[in-house]
Amino acid sequence: MFPIEKYHFAESVKDAVDALAADEKAKIIAGGTDVLVRLHGGSSDYEALVDINGLNELREIRMDDGGNIFIGSLATCTEIMDHELIRRHVPVITESLATIGGPQVRNRATMGGNICNGAVSADSACAALIHEFDLVIEGPDGERIESINGFHTGPGRTILQKGDLLKYFCVRPKHYKGFGASYHKYAMRGAMDIATIGCGAAVKMDGEKIETLKLAFTVAAPTPIRCKNAEEAIENKELSEETLQTMIAALEENVKPRDSWRAGKDFRLHLIRTLAKKVTRQAVANQGGTH
Amino acid sequence: MQSMNIKLTINSKKYEIPVDVRTSLMDLLRELGYTSVKHGCGVGECGACTVLVDDIPIDSCLYLATWANNTEIRTTEGECRDGKLSPVQEAYVEEGAVQCGFCTPGLIMTTTSFLEQNKGKELSREEIKRGHAGNLCRCTGYQTIINAVETASKNE
């Protein structure tokens, strides 16, 4: 049996928020692919649970009249990956989620959990950053919207406060329309592995020139990050080996990889440089550019 | 600790039972006698506990038993009907895809769902590998398992 001391099955979003606000130790359980692993390991950090699996409105994936795409925090990776709206409008989400775990894990794990647990290696974080997701959060003081930019504050840490529950991700048309995007996860194994480095890029072309580049990494710093210096270095330039070199030179201002048992800092830096070029080229190709 | 009354169907048999909220679906199924569901790693890495919940494969070790309320569960026991093996089970036997057998029930359920979802599609060995990435086997080296999936896809 899992060492659960306190368990509340939420009947509504408000009920979940109340239960989370009432108990300092309360943690949300959604798909369970992280929380139950921690509990299996005997962690007491998760002994008080608020179960949101009954909140079916949070499973929804839809587009409103304004072209905003909403992805419910309880939608599983598989449901999101396979959804027609996501495949058509934001395919890099499908590409990213496909690299998580294996089929059984993706059938339970949620993108909400992948982002909210604050993992530095979260495979969906690059897609969230390059398409600048908004997060619709319900808290004790009602609903508010936060941007993914600045959402992660450290390893395993986010801006979420006591009583906060992520309801939906919102992808705005200005952040996906006209963009080509790509994601590459470098890991030691083809599946069931944690990223050594993950890289995502979204580009908008103006003829042969890159009008906008959004470049993001996981495991390249203490949080998933956007690389503003690298982005600015390539904007309004044509894609070439030379401009890519300028971009990766600027990149080093933005990243801070570390040594761990998975990989050394030097190797990670090599991956960061290599993937930045590879993924940017692929994003341009996906947008219909000539390279 | 509180318990919840749940209703579920396991291999066409209906149950209405109280379960402790701390119980995994894997533990519940094994206690009810469905011992094809193996307790392997307990953390969702090996897939030996794979069962289908409403036809979707999940690791039952990472699934609270209460979440199975109002669902239909399928385990390897139920795939065999009137003493006759399912086409997937038959293919595993035919291809010699079983050695120690511990991973087999989980793999059978993954293959069963994989072929149901990809009915009529021509499947590459790479696609088969990706579809089975959540199941570990320490004996076979996987080649005979992939052969079995190919055979089952042709026989169905």
Contacts between the chains, C-beta under 8 A, distances in Angstrom:
chain1	res1	chain2	res2	distance
A	1	B	20	6.6
A	1	B	22	4.1
A	1	B	23	5.9
A	1	B	24	7.8
A	1	B	27	7.2
A	2	B	22	4.9
A	2	B	23	8.0
A	2	B	24	7.0
A	2	B	64	7.8
A	3	B	22	7.5
A	4	B	1	7.2
A	4	B	21	6.7
A	4	B	22	4.7
A	7	B	1	7.4
A	7	B	2	6.6
A	7	B	21	4.7
A	7	B	22	7.6
A	9	B	4	7.6
A	9	B	21	8.0
A	9	B	66	7.4
A	32	B	62	5.5
A	32	B	63	6.7
A	32	B	64	6.7
A	32	B	67	8.0
A	33	B	44	5.9
A	33	B	62	5.6
A	36	B	24	7.6
A	36	B	44	7.9
A	36	B	61	7.9
A	36	B	62	4.7
A	36	B	63	7.8
A	36	B	64	7.5
A	37	B	43	4.7
A	37	B	44	6.5
A	37	B	62	6.8
A	40	B	42	5.3
A	40	B	43	5.6
A	40	B	61	7.7
A	41	B	43	7.8
A	51	B	64	7.6
A	51	B	66	8.0
A	53	B	67	5.7
A	78	B	56	7.8
A	101	B	44	7.3
A	101	B	134	6.9
A	102	B	47	7.1
A	102	B	133	4.1
A	102	B	134	2.7
A	102	B	135	7.6
A	103	B	57	6.2
A	103	B	110	7.0
A	103	B	114	7.8
A	103	B	131	6.3
A	103	B	132	7.9
A	103	B	133	6.8
A	103	B	134	5.0
A	104	B	44	6.7
A	104	B	47	6.0
A	104	B	50	5.9
A	104	B	57	5.3
A	104	B	58	5.3
A	104	B	59	4.6
A	104	B	110	7.5
A	104	B	134	4.3
A	105	B	44	5.6
A	105	B	59	7.1
A	105	B	62	7.9
A	105	B	134	6.3
A	107	B	56	5.2
A	107	B	57	6.3
A	107	B	58	5.4
A	108	B	58	5.6
A	108	B	59	7.6
A	108	B	62	6.7
A	108	B	63	6.9
A	190	B	129	7.9
A	190	B	130	7.9
A	190	B	133	7.2
A	191	B	130	6.8
A	191	B	133	3.5
A	191	B	134	7.6
A	192	B	45	6.4
A	192	B	133	5.9
A	192	B	134	6.8
